[in-house]
Amino acid sequence: MGMPKSRLQQAAIRAQPVGLVTLQQSLRPDEMILEYVLDELSSYCLHITHTSAAVTVLPAARKPIEHLVETYVADVRLKKSNAETGKDLYVLLVRPIPGLESKSRLIIVPDGKLHLLPFSSLPDSQGRYFLESHIVTYAPSATFST
């Protein structure tokens, strides 16, 4: 006989994936979901808006991205400025996403060590912080079915 399950475990067992159209209909016109998948050979970002859904191949694989994240997070904790690493992360994770500049609200679903990364603190190529132009929230998973 198994242990009694917590309410969270019971909810997770009952959870059903949301249909893509339903997910899109729940998004505001100024919102975009960014779900990252880091892999050994390539990394990807699934981006969903109320009218579109697509995948962008990112310009780096898991290891280089996670190394930059570790460096950036360590420097942030030490209150050291690391604008170059932040810009490198911006170039790898944010800049490749089409249509991002037209969305002011981002829902980020991180993968791996991206869970540690404060996306809103990343500077763009002009040195402006991401939080100056976007409201960033985080979600554990954008589970949906096609």
C-alpha positions in Angstrom: 0.0 0.0 0.0 1.5 3.4 -1.1 1.9 6.4 1.1 -1.0 9.0 1.0 -0.3 11.6 -1.7 -0.1 15.3 -0.9 -2.6 17.7 -2.5 0.2 18.8 -4.9 0.9 15.3 -5.9 -2.8 14.6 -6.4 -3.1 17.7 -8.6 -0.1 16.7 -10.6 -1.6 13.3 -11.3 -4.8 14.8 -12.5 -3.1 17.5 -14.5 -3.9 17.4 -18.2 -1.9 19.2 -20.9 -3.6 22.3 -22.3 -4.3 22.4 -26.0 -2.0 24.9 -27.9 -5.1 26.9 -29.1 -6.4 27.1 -25.6 -3.0 28.3 -24.4 -2.8 30.9 -27.1 -6.3 32.2 -26.4 -5.3 32.7 -22.8 -2.4 35.0 -23.8 -2.8 38.8 -24.1 -1.7 40.5 -27.3 1.4 41.8 -25.6 2.5 38.5 -24.1 4.9 35.8 -25.3 5.8 32.5 -23.7 9.5 31.5 -24.2 10.1 27.8 -23.3 13.8 26.9 -23.4 15.2 23.4 -24.1 18.9 23.0 -23.6 20.5 20.0 -25.3 24.0 18.6 -25.7 24.1 19.3 -29.5 21.6 22.2 -29.9 19.4 24.4 -27.8 15.9 25.7 -28.7 13.3 28.2 -27.7 9.7 27.5 -28.3 7.9 30.9 -28.5 4.2 31.2 -28.3 2.0 34.3 -28.8 -1.8 34.6 -29.1 -1.4 34.3 -32.9 1.7 32.2 -33.4 3.8 29.3 -32.2 7.3 28.5 -33.5 10.7 27.1 -32.5 14.0 28.9 -32.9 17.3 27.1 -32.8 19.6 29.0 -30.4 23.3 29.6 -31.4 24.8 27.5 -28.7 24.4 24.1 -27.0 23.7 23.3 -23.3 27.3 23.4 -22.0 28.4 26.8 -23.3 25.1 28.4 -22.2 25.2 26.8 -18.7 28.9 27.9 -18.3 27.9 31.5 -19.0 25.0 31.2 -16.6 27.2 29.9 -13.8 29.7 32.7 -14.4 27.0 35.4 -14.6 25.1 34.2 -11.5 28.4 33.9 -9.5 29.3 37.5 -10.4 25.8 38.7 -9.5 26.0 37.1 -6.1 29.4 38.7 -5.5 27.9 42.0 -6.7 30.5 42.1 -9.4 29.6 43.7 -12.7 29.7 41.3 -15.6 28.2 43.2 -18.5 30.0 41.1 -21.1 28.7 37.8 -19.9 25.3 39.3 -19.6 25.4 40.6 -23.1 26.7 37.2 -24.3 23.7 35.5 -22.7 21.3 38.1 -24.2 22.8 37.4 -27.6 22.3 33.6 -27.2 19.0 33.5 -25.4 17.0 36.6 -26.2 18.1 38.3 -29.4 17.4 35.3 -31.7 13.7 35.2 -30.9 11.6 36.9 -33.6 8.9 39.3 -32.6 10.2 39.7 -29.1 10.5 43.5 -29.3 6.8 43.9 -30.0 5.9 42.0 -26.7 6.2 43.8 -23.4 5.3 40.8 -21.2 7.3 37.6 -21.3 6.6 34.3 -19.5 9.8 32.3 -19.4 9.9 28.6 -18.9 13.6 27.9 -18.2 15.5 24.6 -18.6 18.5 23.3 -16.7 20.6 26.0 -15.2 18.5 28.7 -16.8 16.3 28.4 -13.7 19.1 30.3 -11.9 19.3 33.1 -14.4 17.6 36.5 -13.7 16.7 37.2 -17.3 15.4 40.7 -16.5 19.0 41.7 -15.4 20.5 40.9 -18.8 21.8 43.9 -20.8 21.2 44.2 -24.5 23.8 45.2 -27.0 23.2 48.9 -26.1 23.6 48.2 -22.4 19.9 48.6 -21.5 18.6 46.1 -19.0 15.9 43.7 -20.2 13.7 44.8 -17.4 13.6 48.3 -18.8 11.5 47.1 -21.8 9.9 43.9 -20.6 8.0 42.5 -17.7 9.4 39.0 -17.0 7.6 36.2 -15.1 8.6 32.6 -14.8 6.6 29.4 -15.1 7.7 25.9 -14.2 6.2 24.4 -17.4 4.1 25.4 -20.4 2.6 21.9 -20.7 0.5 21.8 -23.8 -0.6 19.2 -26.3 -0.9 19.7 -30.1 
